[in-house]
Amino acid sequence: MGRARRPVQIIILTLIVILGGYAIGTAVFGGEKARPENGDSPPAFNLRGLDGQVHNLEKYEGKALVINFWATWCTYCVNEMPALQTQWEKWQDQDVVILGINTGEDDLTVKNFVKQTGVDFPILFDKKKEIVGKYGVVPMPTTFFVNKNGKITSIVQGELDLKTLDKQIDRLVKSR
C-alpha cells in the first residue's frame, strides 16, 4: 500500500502545479477575451434588476451609460453611492442612465442597502459574477462610461467623488 501512494501523490501534485500555472497564466496574460478598452463596445448582458425586470444594453440604446460595479462590503463603493445618486438626479433627464451592477450578493442585502442609502437608479444583480468577468473588473468599484453611440469613453477604477463624476458625465454627454 505504501509504494502505490507515492506515484499517486506525484500525479496529484503535478496536476495541481499544471492547473495553478494555467490559472496564474490566464490571470496575468488574459484569457479568451481581453478587458474592454476605450473605444470598444461594452460586453452584452442580461441581468435581473432590483425592480424585477431584465436589463440589457439594448434597453438603453441611444443613451449615455454609467455602468458601476459595486458591492456593499466595499467601503469605496459605499462612499461613492451618494455621488452616483446625485449625478443620477442631475443627468437622468438628459438621457444619461446610471446602472449599478452588484457583484455576487443576495437580494436581501442589496435591498436593505438601497433602502438605507436612498439610491433609486437601476440596480442589477450579477450573482454569478459572469459580467464582472466579461468586463475584466478587478478592483471595486470600477465604472465604465459609455457614450450614446455605444462606445466606452473611459474606465475608472476606484472611488469616484462628486466633482470627478460630474466632469466624466459632462464629457460623456458631449462626446460623439
Buried (B, 14 or more C-beta within 10 A) or exposed (E): EEEEEEEEEEEEEEEEEEEEEEEEEEEEEEEEEEBBEEEBEBBEBEBBBBEEEEBEBEBBEEBBBBBBBBBBEBEBBBEBBEBBBEBBEBBBEEEBBBBBBBBEBEEEEBEEBBEEBEBEBBBBBBBEEEBBBBBBBEEBBBBBBBBBEBBBBBBBBEBBEBEBBBEBBBBBBEBE
